[in-house]
Amino acid sequence: MELGHNDNNNLTLSKFESMLKTNHVLFFDSEEFENIIHHYLNLGKIALAKKAIKLGLDQHPHP
């Protein structure tokens, strides 16, 4: 079974939230960070969006 776009986003969000709970740093590509940031902004969870931005910039410091 092939994962749909929404399923992939849910897995990425679960992985990100798990990383925050355990403090284990996991790798996300830049597109995954964009999706995570948009998700939290759409929910009005600005602090989590900022955290994702900081982690994204740490992992991808150069454009």
C-alpha positions in Angstrom: 0.0 0.0 0.0 1.3 3.4 -1.0 1.2 6.2 1.5 -0.8 9.2 0.5 0.4 12.8 1.1 -1.7 13.1 4.2 -0.5 9.8 5.7 3.1 11.0 5.1 2.4 14.3 6.8 0.9 12.4 9.8 4.0 10.2 10.1 6.2 13.3 9.9 4.3 15.1 12.6 4.3 12.0 14.8 8.0 11.7 14.3 8.6 15.4 15.1 6.4 15.3 18.3 8.1 12.1 19.4 11.5 13.8 18.9 10.3 16.8 21.1 9.2 14.4 23.9 12.4 12.3 23.9 14.9 15.0 23.1 16.5 12.7 20.5 17.4 14.7 17.5 16.0 13.2 14.3 16.6 14.3 10.7 13.9 15.9 8.6 14.4 17.2 5.1 13.5 20.8 4.4 10.1 20.0 2.8 9.2 18.0 6.0 10.1 21.1 8.1 8.0 23.3 5.9 5.0 21.0 6.3 5.5 20.8 10.1 5.7 24.6 10.4 2.6 25.2 8.2 0.7 22.6 10.3 1.4 24.3 13.6 0.8 27.8 12.1 -2.5 26.7 10.8 -3.4 25.4 14.3 -2.3 28.6 15.9 0.5 26.8 17.8 3.1 29.5 17.3 5.6 28.2 19.9 5.7 24.8 18.2 6.1 26.4 14.8 9.0 28.5 16.1 10.6 25.4 17.5 10.3 23.7 14.2 11.8 26.7 12.5 14.8 26.7 14.8 15.4 23.0 14.4 15.0 23.3 10.6 17.6 26.1 10.5 19.9 24.1 12.7 19.7 21.1 10.3 19.6 23.1 7.1 21.7 26.3 7.8 22.4 27.1 4.1 19.7 27.7 1.5 
